[in-house]
Amino acid sequence: MRRREFISLLGGALAAWPLAAQAQRAARPVIGFLGPASAAGYAPHLKGLRAGLGEVGFVEGDNIEVEYRWADNQLDRLPALAEELVRRPVAVLVAGGASAAALAAKGATVTIPIVFAIGADPVKLGLAASMNRPGGNVTGVSFLANALVAKELGLLRELIPTDTVIGALINPNNPVAASDTSEIEAAARSLGRQIRIIHVGTEREFDAAFTALDAQRVGAC
């Protein structure tokens, strides 16, 4: 996704903010930002978001406000956080960086515009009716990162040409966990490599996951 495309979507959603709603609030629309991770982890992305908004005339604390909600990598918290932002209420809801955030936003409102940026297929997830005409109140941009899995494993094979077992960490709480698993397993089979998948749902589980990968003699991850 190009930053300008994302900002254009967000700016358009703000421009469509109903006049009645503008009259009810103090002339400054509020963007709701629903983040699946932490504020610290998203700092570089937020810097880019603010810079992009500035390019189209929106300055946080000047003519817009931004309400942030962070799930701190606990994806099951996202629906409640999305509902908080809807009750605020916000003029537009931004779902940052995870399919779970976009789905939580969609589940919280059918009227507030939602803008997402994800790596999965939004049509398969039910976020959009089609790529050209998403329909409803949800729009955004997808990197379609799942399609790159075979390429990533191919690069690993070039870097480590020996018959090495490859490991993959997958968050089972992510709505695209099943499709990610299928894509990785299919890519590994096509390359003739063994794959070891470890489920990691929280940051606390990383140490145990890498210990398990080491015990299974995984040579790359």
C-alpha positions in Angstrom: 0.0 0.0 0.0 1.2 3.5 -0.8 0.9 5.9 2.0 -0.8 8.5 -0.3 -3.5 6.0 -1.2 -4.2 5.2 2.5 -4.3 8.9 3.4 -6.6 9.7 0.5 -9.1 7.1 1.7 -8.9 8.5 5.2 -9.2 12.1 4.1 -12.2 11.2 2.0 -13.9 9.6 5.0 -13.3 12.8 7.1 -14.6 15.0 4.3 -17.8 12.9 4.2 -18.4 13.5 8.0 -22.1 14.6 8.2 -22.7 18.3 8.7 -25.1 17.5 11.5 -22.4 15.7 13.4 -20.0 18.6 12.8 -22.5 20.9 14.4 -22.9 18.7 17.4 -19.2 18.6 18.1 -16.7 21.4 18.5 -15.9 21.7 14.8 -13.1 19.1 15.1 -13.7 15.6 13.8 -12.2 12.8 15.7 -10.3 9.9 14.2 -10.5 6.6 16.1 -7.3 4.5 15.7 -7.7 0.9 16.6 -4.3 -0.7 17.1 -3.7 -4.4 17.5 -0.2 -3.9 19.1 1.3 -1.2 21.3 1.8 2.6 20.8 5.5 2.1 21.0 5.5 -0.6 18.3 3.4 1.6 16.0 5.4 4.8 16.6 7.0 4.8 13.1 3.7 4.1 11.4 1.9 6.9 13.4 4.7 9.3 12.4 4.0 8.5 8.7 0.2 8.7 9.2 0.5 12.2 10.8 2.8 13.4 8.0 0.4 12.1 5.4 -2.6 13.7 7.1 -0.6 17.0 7.2 -0.1 16.8 3.4 -3.9 17.0 2.9 -4.5 19.6 5.5 -5.3 17.7 8.7 -3.2 18.4 11.8 -3.7 16.4 15.0 -4.6 18.8 17.9 -5.4 21.6 15.4 -8.3 20.7 13.1 -8.6 17.0 14.0 -8.3 14.9 17.2 -7.2 11.3 17.3 -8.4 8.8 19.9 -6.1 5.7 20.2 -7.0 2.3 21.6 -4.2 -0.3 21.8 -4.8 -4.1 22.2 -1.1 -4.7 23.1 -1.1 -7.9 21.0 -4.1 -9.3 22.8 -6.4 -9.6 19.8 -9.4 -10.7 21.8 -9.5 -7.2 23.3 -10.1 -5.5 19.9 -13.9 -5.8 19.7 -14.4 -4.1 23.1 -11.9 -1.4 22.1 -13.7 -0.8 18.8 -17.0 -0.4 20.6 -15.4 2.2 22.9 -14.4 4.3 19.9 -17.8 3.9 18.3 -19.4 5.2 21.5 -17.0 8.2 21.6 -18.2 8.7 18.8 -15.6 9.1 16.0 -15.9 10.5 12.5 -13.9 7.7 11.0 -12.4 4.5 12.4 -8.9 3.4 11.3 -8.0 -0.3 11.8 -4.3 -0.5 11.9 -2.2 -3.4 10.6 -4.2 -6.5 11.4 -7.2 -8.3 9.9 -8.5 -8.8 13.5 -8.6 -5.0 14.0 -10.5 -4.5 10.7 -13.0 -7.2 11.6 -13.5 -5.8 15.1 -14.2 -2.4 13.6 -16.6 -3.8 11.1 -18.4 -5.7 13.9 -18.8 -2.5 16.0 -20.5 -0.2 13.4 -22.4 -0.2 10.1 -22.5 3.6 9.8 -19.1 5.1 10.8 -16.6 4.9 7.8 -13.9 2.4 8.4 -10.5 2.5 6.7 -8.1 -0.6 7.0 -4.7 -1.6 5.9 -4.1 -5.4 6.1 -2.1 -8.1 4.5 -4.9 -10.6 3.8 -7.6 -10.7 1.1 -10.5 -8.4 2.4 -13.0 -10.2 0.1 -12.3 -13.6 1.6 -12.5 -12.1 5.1 -15.9 -10.6 4.4 -14.6 -7.0 4.8 -15.5 -6.1 1.2 -17.9 -7.3 -1.4 -15.2 -7.0 -4.1 -11.9 -5.2 -4.7 -13.4 -2.6 -7.0 -16.6 -2.0 -5.1 -16.1 -2.8 -1.4 -19.6 -1.7 -0.5 -21.0 -0.8 3.0 -19.0 1.5 5.3 -15.6 -0.3 5.0 -12.8 0.4 2.6 -9.0 0.2 2.6 -5.9 -1.3 1.1 -4.5 -4.8 1.2 -0.9 -5.8 0.7 -2.1 -9.4 -0.1 1.0 -10.6 1.8 -0.2 -14.2 1.8 0.7 -14.4 -1.8 4.3 -13.7 -0.9 4.8 -16.7 1.3 6.1 -18.9 -1.5 8.6 -16.2 -2.4 9.8 -15.8 1.2 10.4 -19.5 1.5 12.1 -19.5 -1.8 14.5 -16.9 -0.6 15.2 -18.9 2.5 16.1 -21.9 0.3 18.5 -19.8 -1.7 20.1 -18.5 1.5 20.3 -22.0 3.1 20.4 -24.5 0.2 20.9 -27.6 2.4 17.9 -29.7 3.4 16.9 -27.5 6.3 13.7 -27.7 8.3 11.9 -24.4 8.2 9.9 -23.0 11.2 7.0 -20.6 11.1 5.4 -18.7 14.0 1.6 -18.2 13.6 -0.8 -16.4 16.0 -3.8 -18.7 16.4 -5.9 -15.8 17.5 -5.5 -14.1 14.1 -8.6 -14.5 11.9 -6.3 -15.5 9.0 -4.3 -18.1 11.0 -5.9 -21.0 9.1 -5.3 -19.5 5.7 -1.7 -18.5 6.6 -1.1 -22.1 7.7 -2.4 -23.5 4.5 -0.4 -21.1 2.4 2.8 -21.9 4.3 2.3 -25.6 4.2 1.5 -25.5 0.4 4.6 -23.4 -0.3 6.9 -25.7 1.7 5.6 -28.8 -0.2 6.2 -27.1 -3.5 9.8 -26.4 -2.5 10.3 -29.8 -1.0 11.0 -28.5 2.5 9.7 -29.6 5.8 7.8 -27.0 7.8 7.4 -26.8 11.6 4.5 -24.5 12.7 4.5 -23.1 16.2 1.5 -21.2 17.6 2.4 -17.9 19.4 -0.5 -15.9 20.7 1.2 -13.5 23.0 4.7 -12.0 23.5 5.2 -14.1 26.6 5.1 -17.2 24.4 8.0 -16.3 22.1 10.8 -17.7 24.3 9.1 -21.1 24.6 8.4 -21.1 20.8 12.0 -20.6 19.9 13.0 -23.2 22.4 10.6 -25.6 20.7 12.0 -24.7 17.2 15.5 -25.4 18.5 14.5 -28.7 19.9 13.0 -29.7 16.5 16.3 -28.7 14.8 14.8 -25.9 12.8 17.4 -24.2 10.7 15.5 -21.2 9.6 12.4 -19.3 10.5 
